[in-house]
Amino acid sequence: MSDETFVTDYLDHLTTTLRADDLPSWLSEAKSAMESVKERKGRVWFAGNGASASMASHYALDFTKQVGIDSSCFNNAALITAYANDFGYEDWVARAIEHHAGSGDLAVLISSSGRSPNMLKAADSCRSLGVQVLSFTGFESTNDLRERSDVGFWADSRAYNVIESVHAAWLGILCDLIIGAREYSVS
C-alpha cells in the first residue's frame, strides 16, 4: 500500500468515526448534564489511563477555564501513586471518587477499550454515590464502561490513535457547544 493510499484510507476512517450517527444526541445529553452540574455548583471529575489521562487533564482545565464548570482531574502523580500504593491500581480511581466526589457531581471516564478495570470500578463507585458518568470509549459498542454510563460516547474503531483523536475532538466540541461558539477569547 502506498503512503498516499494509507493516509487517504486513514482519514476516511477517522472522519467516519468522528461523525458517529448518535453524536448530536450524545452531545446534547452531555451538555444538559454538564449544565446541571454547573447550576447546582457541583464538580466534574476527569480520569483516564495513558493518553486518556492527558486528555482528562486537558479537558478538566478547559471545562473550568473556558466553560466555567468546576472541574478536576485525578491524574496527578502524587494522587495516583498514593492511591495505587494504598488501594491497588485497579481501585485507585474508585477510591479517589469515594474520597472526593459527591452526589450531584459528574465523572468523565475515558478508556479506549472500555474495559480498563480501574475505570469500571470508578463507574461502579459513581453509581453508589449518585455521581453521573459520561464515558468515552471505543472498540465494542457494548463495552462494560459504556454500559455503566449515563451517556456513553463510543468511537466505532479498534485503532487507538483514531479513538483517542476522536475523543479529544468530541470533548472539544462539547466545550464549545456549552459555550455556544466555535471562536471566543480565552483571556
Summary of the structure (lengths in Angstrom):
residues: 187
radius of gyration: 16.3
end to end distance: 46.1
largest distance: 54.1
contacts: 626
relative contact order: 0.17
helix: 58%
strand: 12%
